[in-house]
Amino acid sequence: MQPTGRVGLLQIGQVAERTGLSLRTIRFYEENGLVQPTTRTGGGFRLYSEDDVARLEVIKRMKPLGFRLEEMQELLTLLADLARTPDDEALIDRLRMFHEAASARVRALREQLAVAEGFAATLADHLESSAR
């Protein structure tokens, strides 16, 4: 990859490599307003900052928990607001609600995983019985 020519800025391919997200996914998040490149080169190439990459990492971590795009946008805005005013109780309360929602979704995923593991174990038992 070619260097960006701007210190600390990454081209979309570099961001994709760092985050494990596809170029298409990054563009989708851009189209939906979740992340915007910090700037573009004269040739129109997207350039992303470390803050942009951090936003994509948050999005990536929310996705498997089933958060909708609107919820992702709300949390990203909330986190940016909290960075500016960390003692704002209303913001902290909203963050607490996101934490509770994320925790509930993690519990639900653990329950699903337990069911799936039980099913896989049952199939393994059947295979073992058939091999005898």
N, C-alpha and C positions, 0 to 999 in steps of 0.2 A: 504494500500500500504506500501511496505517496504521503509524505508528511503534509500536515494541514497548512503549514506556513504561519500558523498562529499558535503561540505557546498555550498549552493546556486545552486546546480545542480538538475534538475528534471528529472524523468523518463518520458517516452512518455505518459503514462497514466495520470500523473499529469499535463503534458502540455495540453493534450486533455481536461482535466477537467477545467483548467484555461482559455483556449481559446475558448472552445465550439466547437472545431474541432474534427472530428473523428480520430481515430488512422490511419485509411486508408488514410484519406486526408493528414495528416501530413507526412505519408510515401510517398504519391504521390508527395508532394512538395519537399521532400528530393530527390526522384528519378529524379526529374526535375531540381535539382540544386538550388532551391530557398532557402532552409535552410539545414544546415548540423548540426547534433548533435555536441556539443563541444567536446565530447569524448564518449567513451564506457567503460562499466565496463569490468572486466576480463571475465565475462560471456557473453559479447556481447550486453548488454542492452544499448540502446541509453541514453545519458545524455545531457540535454539541459540547457543552461545558460539563464539568464534573457534577454540577447541580442537576443538569438535565439527565445525566446517567443515573444519579441517585433517585430522581423521580421515576425513571423507568424501572429501577430495582424495586421500588415500592409497589408499582403497578404489577410487576411480575410476581410479587409475593401475595398480592391480593387476589389475583386471577384464580388460583386453585381453590380459594375459599368461596368462590362464587359471587364476589362483589360485582355489582353492575357498574357500567361506565360512569353513571351519575354519582354513585357512591365513591368510586375511585377519585373522581374530580373533587368531590366534597372533602375527602380526606387529604388530598394533596394541597388543597387550599387551606384547610385547617392546619396542616403541618407548617406551611409557609407563614401563616398568621401567628402560630405559636412561636416560631423562630424569631419573629419581630417583637412579640409581647408574651413572653413565657409565663407571666404571672396572671394572665387573664383567666379568671375562674370559669367563665362561660365556655371558653375554648377548651379548657381542661376537662370540663364536664362532657363536652362533645367528644373529645378524644377518649374519655372513659367509655362512652357508649360504643365507639368503634372497637375498643378493646374487648368489651363484653360480647359484641357481635362476632368478632374474630374468634374469641375463645369458644363460643357456642358452636361455630362452624367447625373448628378443630375437633371438638368433642364428637360432633356428628360424623366427621370423616374417620375418626378412630373407631366408632361403632361400625361404620361401613367396612373398614379394613378388617375388623374382627370377624365379621360375617364372611368376607371374602376368604380370609385365612382358614376359617372353619370349612368352607366349601372346598378349598384346595386340599386340605387335610383329608376330607372325605374321599375325594377323588384319588389321592395317594393311597388311601386304605384299599379302595377298590382295585387299584393297579397291583398292589402288593398281594391281595387275595387272588387275583387272576393269574399272577405269576407262579403261584404254588402248584 
